[in-house]
Structures are given as C-alpha cells and as structure tokens.
Amino acid sequence: MNTNETHICRPSVDDLATIYEIHKRAFPGFFLTALGPVFLKGYYRAMLLKKDTIFLVERADEIIGFACGLEDAASFNFKYMKKNIKQLAFSVCLAVTQRPSILFRVFTRPQDARKQPHRLGMIHLLSIAVDPKASGHGTGSRLLEAFKTEALKRSFSEVYLTTDANGNEKANAFYLKNGFRKINSHSSGNGRLMNEYICSLNHLK
Ligand SMILES: CC(C)(COP(=O)(O)OP(=O)(O)OC[C@H]1O[C@@H](n2cnc3c(N)ncnc32)[C@H](O)[C@@H]1OP(=O)(O)O)[C@@H](O)C(=O)NCCC(=O)NCCS
C-alpha cells in the first residue's frame, strides 16, 4: 500500500463502506464490530451527517485510516441507540448467537458513558483506526494532529479519549507519543480497565 502521497479530508457518505471495513479489521472482537455492518455503517453515517462532528480520513490511493469525535459523545451514542432501537435489537440478537456476552455489554455500555467527563471546551475522540496493512507509517499520528488542529479551529481546548488499559500497549504508547497524558483509569461495566487520556490544545494556539 502506497502511503507516500496522502492527504487528510472529511469523508463523504460513499466512503462509509471503506470506513466500516477499516473499523472491522482494526477492532476485531469489539462490541460495535460485533453488531455487524448495518448497525456500524449507520452509526458512522449518523456521525458523518452531524455537522459538528470532526470526521477525518487519510487517503492514499484509497482511504487508509480515519478519526472521528464530537463534543458530547455520550449523549450522541445514547440518542443514536435509542433512535435505532429496532436495528440495535436485531443486530444484538444476531451477535448474541455468536457471542452471548454481547447481551451483557448492551446493558453495561450506558454506565460506562456516565463515567466519562463532559465539560466546556472538551471534545471526545470516539474512534481512530488505521488499516492494519498501512499501520506504522505515521497515518495515526497525522490523523491525530489534524484532529487536534480542527478541534482548535472550532475553539475546543482539549481532546479526551478512553482506550483499553490491558493488552493494548501499542495504542497507549501511541497516545503518549502524540502528546496525550493519562488522567485516570476506570473499570468499564464489563470489567475492562479503561485508561482516560487528555491532550491540551493550548500549546497549539
Ligand atoms: C493505534 C493506531 C491508530 C496507530 O496508527 P498508526 O498509523 O499505526 O500510528 P503511527 O504510524 O503514527 O505510529 C505508530 C508507530 O509507527 C511508527 N512510525 C511513525 N511513522 C513512521 C514511518 N514513517 N515509518 C515507520 N514507522 C513509523 C511510530 O514510531 C510508532 O511506532 P512505535 O509505536 O513503535 O513508537 C493503529 O495502530 C490502529 O488503528 N490500531 C487499532 C485500533 C486502535 O487501537 N485504535 C486506538 C484505540 S481506541
């Protein structure tokens, strides 16, 4: 995969299929991935159509990575799940046949969201993923930088995110290397330890 000539931009609705494929490959076994293509594409579509989200992709010949986030992520997730409750129920039923523990996750996710801080000037980076075939060539770092620059343009002063604490050394090292600092850890509803990171944007002003 050629990663020499790339550019970062906002994707279009036509790019959602590729974004879904990258999510699936980058997050195997995760809750949202387990809900399948219809639910996940709908989720990213809703995020893309919401004007105040920051949604960026890096393109070479094709899209190789994406990053997206918004101010009140917990509220967005809750509203999306509520509005699409029938599709969610259908996707969960399908997923449960392959992994029964998914059902437990449906009930514990809202509790996780309540543990996340929400304050003025803070934007939540909800998802960042690079196609595993293109990983390790700076795409993730460039997407993070572009996300921070766009957040600053929109008058945010800090970027917040959570990521798994255990078995996730690469992502944790990646955030530390890119100017984030760990502010807290909490146990998610399904017993996973989550690290919380903040990156102040003040130095970019
Ligand atoms: C975490 C993730 C987004 C990082 O993306 P990435 O494009 O691989 O990240 P970068 O290339 O910017 O940096 C990662 C590594 O590549 C190295 N690198 C950066 N530019 C490079 C280049 N031009 N050539 C070779 N290596 C390079 C970095 O030094 C870093 O190595 P290190 O971790 O050993 O120090 C990606 O691995 C991913 O999608 N993971 C799965 C999903 C995930 O975990 N998402 C985040 C958690 S929510």
The ligand as an ORCA input file, in Angstrom:
! r2SCAN-3c Opt
* xyz 0 1
  C      -3.298      2.889     17.163
  C      -3.283      3.212     15.671
  C      -4.417      4.216     15.337
  C      -1.934      3.854     15.321
  O      -1.908      4.167     13.936
  P      -0.522      4.074     13.110
  O      -0.746      4.678     11.780
  O      -0.027      2.692     13.157
  O       0.375      5.027     14.007
  P       1.755      5.750     13.630
  O       2.370      5.113     12.433
  O       1.505      7.204     13.589
  O       2.623      5.439     14.888
  C       2.710      4.079     15.312
  C       4.112      3.573     15.154
  O       4.623      3.728     13.868
  C       5.920      4.413     13.925
  N       6.028      5.270     12.763
  C       5.538      6.514     12.592
  N       5.859      6.983     11.374
  C       6.549      6.009     10.753
  C       7.131      5.864      9.478
  N       7.089      6.861      8.556
  N       7.725      4.691      9.176
  C       7.773      3.685     10.062
  N       7.249      3.763     11.289
  C       6.642      4.906     11.634
  C       5.871      5.192     15.149
  O       7.142      5.479     15.651
  C       5.107      4.234     16.039
  O       5.972      3.228     16.458
  P       6.084      2.863     17.970
  O       4.641      2.707     18.471
  O       6.827      1.596     17.962
  O       6.782      4.037     18.607
  C      -3.439      1.929     14.788
  O      -2.425      1.034     15.126
  C      -4.785      1.241     14.931
  O      -5.711      1.518     14.171
  N      -4.905      0.313     15.888
  C      -6.132     -0.467     16.072
  C      -7.259      0.368     16.570
  C      -6.880      1.092     17.847
  O      -6.260      0.513     18.715
  N      -7.270      2.379     17.930
  C      -6.943      3.222     19.067
  C      -7.551      2.779     20.328
  S      -9.175      3.408     20.529
*
